[in-house]
Amino acid sequence: MLKINPAQTSKAVLRTVHIDTKLFWILVFSIWISAQIPVLSKPFRMLATWAHELGHGLGAIISGGRFEKMILTPQFSGLTHAFTGSKWQQIIVLFGGLLGPAIAGAVMLILVRRLGQSRLALFLLAGALLATLVFWAGDNFTRVIVFGFGLIITLIAVKAWPLIRSLSAHIIALAFCLNAVGDFNYFFMSTANVGVYSGKSDTSALAEIIGGPHLFWALVPSVLSILILYGAFKLSAPKEGVKKPHA
């Protein structure tokens, strides 16, 4: 299940950690169970909301628009202020948010499980949180949340034993992935309420911009999320007989 360098099994110097397939699926099941317990699921739900809103914002930047700010709420909802000039830009922004957690989880899984780069994965995540804090956090609650997550993840990347670092990176990656497939009800909502704001959901906005029934545009990101995560699980599988050190 868990393999380490036999010459270094004591104290804080666990240099090589390999999480095999059995332990990996135990983690998947454990995280899924934890997601059913409100107290345990709260940190991961907030991180997933942040990834969703960041996806909207990065979609605006990539498409040539402008990412002004994001706001997270204690109710695990969020709002992104982005400015775009065309319908195609709006579509990219909408899909960026809808697929944000799935893409974040897929990238982290490939880095952590396939390449053994748990420290790099955590640094990239902490860097994205820091960028949010510096450039896009729209209120004090959002600043506190992204700073807290960024600090904790940075400390794990820098100070934690390789075993703890690898497990932490796996857990965060899998939490993103499971949120993407476990929160399909959001895709099928026609309205969204964020604080005092009430308006169309992302999938309703897609139906209005592109045309067609809302149900169809609810199914599209659902199917894409599953395909992204299936691809990530396949691509992240370690090669047979190769033990990857987790940096």
Buried (B, 14 or more C-beta within 10 A) or exposed (E): EEEBBEEEEEEEEBEBBBBEEEBBEEBBEEBBEBBEEEEEBEBBBBBBBBBBBBBBBBBBBEBEBEBBBBBBBEEBBBBBBBEBEEEEBBBBBBBBBBBBBBBBBBBBBBBBBBBBBBBBBBBBBBEBBBBBBEEBBBBEEBBEBBBEBBEBBBEBBEEBBBBBBBBBBBBBBBBBBBBBBBBBEBBBBEEBEBEEEEEBBBBBBBBEEBEEEBEEBBBBBBEBBBEBBEBBBEEBBBEEEEEBBBB
